[in-house]
Every structure is written in structure tokens, then in C-alpha cells.
Amino acid sequence: MTENTAEKTKGGFGSKLGFILAAAGSAVGLGNIWRFPYLAAKYGGGIFLLVYLILAVTFGFTMMLTEIALGRKTGKSVLGAYKEADKRFAPLGWLAAAVPAIILPYYSVIGGWVLKYMCMFVSGNGASAANAQFAAENSDKTHSFFVHYIGLFGEPTFFFIIYVLIGSVAVLLGVEKGIEKISKILMPVLLVLIIVIAVYILFMDGAVEGLKYYVLPDFTGFTVTKLMKTIAAAVGQLFYSMSLAMGIMVTYGSYMRRSDSLEGSVRQIEVFDTLVAFLAGMVIVPSVFAFSNGDPAALNAGPGLMFETLPKVFDSMPGGQIVGAAFFFLVSLAALTSSISLMETVVAAVMEKTKFSRPVSCFAVIAFTIAVGMLSVMGYSVWSDFELFGMQILDFFDFISNNIFMPVLALFTCILFGYIVKTKYIEDEVKEGGQKFAAVLLYRIMIKVFCPICMIIILLTPFVTDI
């Protein structure tokens, strides 16, 4: 086969750079800019960073290479790719399609929150997002602005729908004309913007101490138990940061040109993604450290770090409105590139299964996304008292997709290519066209031994300890 089936029937990336930036755009999202920094702050700063970097070049590389190679070898969406590898594993394709279908709606709700914050800072109202300012101007003294806002119905619904429609434009335009062209613009802008903000933050009083906490490992009082928790957190983060076990890399791989180096492309995506996550940490950890004088409560603010703690930071710093507007614009770009890849994965599966055109498939997915996403919006507002297994609706969708479906998909992917069709299935695709596979020994060890162990740890962790 000299030409990828995908390139003939459903379009493909026109260049290696286009593929790398689109795949990196998928990987770079809220996982990098929102989740990575608060996990780094929670799990010891430099220690978490060290563990994450080691896992990124081993575990992350192995799983991403496997998914992209599977997509390029078969030229199909996730529904057909796993089936072609081995008919007995066809259900993995449906599971891989279900993951982005579950994530996209609630991810878009969070993307709508980011758009709201960006608009607030751009319009000069960023101070209202700081708790003290909000409490002074409103009768509700018990909740932060963020908790108050997501408890509304109308405005979060508006920003959620706007966010979905913006992302759908790239998917409607197709792979080369839409996703590739937009990624070539957004990703360099995102990288430049985050570097500028990171440099600005480092000149704040106290920021250097925060930088030291972030990049220098401190093993004082660090026990084996803490190390295991850190490893588990870092492995879980890799799913978010590198778009693994979501069907995305299989879909993008099906659009990849056969003449491009698989191993080299994966390494470049990996470097870009990790660089953005690292720089995001340089923006958030030192700024919060400077604002709070190293207060552990501020550093361990968890998911609320971006929506509750950072507005305080921006409100307290000179030029904070400008920095805040730039930051939330940056986060909006990152979230948008990821939601585009999530939508494209679902659209590609619908197109392949139904034979509908891209516009019809896209509009069907948009309608589905809005309908299901509204459950998450209402879960914080009109249905705030309703819970599923003790969780709010958005949290339930997040738990099902990230703590169950994704690790299960990754585990059986390792079994499929490590022991059923063997590693040769992937190795032959990597070596297509006379390309070398320098990390072949590492790949075999990871896919057969280390990656399955990591997946079992991830699956067991929520039921053993709260990390």
C-alpha cells in the first residue's frame, strides 16, 4: 500500500508539520495548563516534574506511538482500526469512540467557563472574579465568584454553546483546510504567549522561590508511599496531557502521510506537549507562591487553582488585568485545540459507520454535544441536588471516562499489541519506507510489562486511596 486509505477517502494532513502541530494541539489542552500545575504543586513540585518527565519519554511515548501507528496502518477511525488489528478486539474501537463522546460535552462546559473568565479580564472586570472583590459587591458572602457563577443556568449555557460552535468550525472545514491550518496558527501563538507570561511572572517578588519549589526536587521526608502516589498521579496526568486512550491519536494517525517518520513525529509531539505543560507550571506555581508567600493551602488549591486562586493573583499584581486576559486567552486556545480533536474523533467514527457526509456528521455531533453537555451545566445549577453515585453529573462523566474507560482501553491495547498480534504489528508500521526504529527495545519492554502495570495501578488507585 503506497497511499493511506484515509488520504483518498476522508482527507489527510498535507505536511508533517501540520500533523505534528495538530496532534500537539490535541495533546495541549486544559490537562496541561489547568491540571498539570496543580498536580505539580500538590505532589512536591520538582519531584512530580522529574517523575512526569521520565514517564513522558517512556510510557507516554509507547502509548502514543502505538495509537498513531495503528491509525496510519489501517487508515480507519477507531471503530475500524481495532477490528482490523484483531476482530476479537473490535469492542475496543467502540470503547475508544465512547471516550471522546463522553469527554467532549463536559470538556466544552469547562471551556465555556474559561471563555467567561477571558471575557471578564478583557473587558476590565477581572477583579470581580477575585473572591474578596466579589464578596464586597454581592450579598452572597459564603461563595467565591466561581462557585456562584457555575451555579447559574443562563450565562454558563450561553458560553458553553458558543464554545462548541467555535470549535466545530475547524471540524466542518475538514482535516487539511480546517484542523491543520488552524493548528498551524494557534499552536505557535499559544507557545509564544505562554513564554511571555512565564517570563513576566518570574519578575514578580517571591516568584523565584516558587520556581525553585517547582523545578528542584526535595526528597526531605519523602516516603515510598508518597512516591507511589506521585507516580500514580503522573501516569494519570499523561492521559490528559498527551490525549492517550481517547481514540484521538488513532484518528489523527489515519490522516498521517506514510512517508513521514512515526518515531520522529511522536518525539516532537511529546516535546511540544511537555514543554507547554512545563511552561504552564512556570506561570501558575511561581505566581501563586509569590501571592501566598508559599502558603501550602494556596498551592494545594487543586482544580480551583485556575478559577479561584489565580484571579486573586492577577488582581494583586501590577498590570494584572492584562496578564489575566492574556492567560485566559491562552487557556481558551489550548482548550479549543483539544476539543477540536475530540470532536473530530467522534465525527470520523460517525462518518465511517453511517457513510454520512462530513457536514451532516458534524451537525449530528454538535447536537449530541450540546444535549449531553447541558446535563453538566444543569448539574451545577437547577439539578445541583441530583447526584450519580455520590458525584455531580460532570464529575461522574469525568470519573467514568478517565478512571475507568481510558485505563481499561489502554490496558487491553497493551495486551493486544504486546501479546496477541505481537509488537511486530506496530514495529513494521514504524519501519515503513525504510525508517529506523531506534527505541524498539524500550517499546517492547514498555508495551509488554511496564504500561500494563501502570494501568492496573490507575484502575486500583481510586478504590485503595484518595490521591
Order of alpha helices (4+ residues) and beta strands (2+ residues): alpha-alpha-alpha-alpha-alpha-alpha-alpha-alpha-alpha-alpha-alpha-alpha-alpha-alpha-alpha-alpha-alpha-alpha-alpha-alpha-alpha-alpha-alpha-alpha
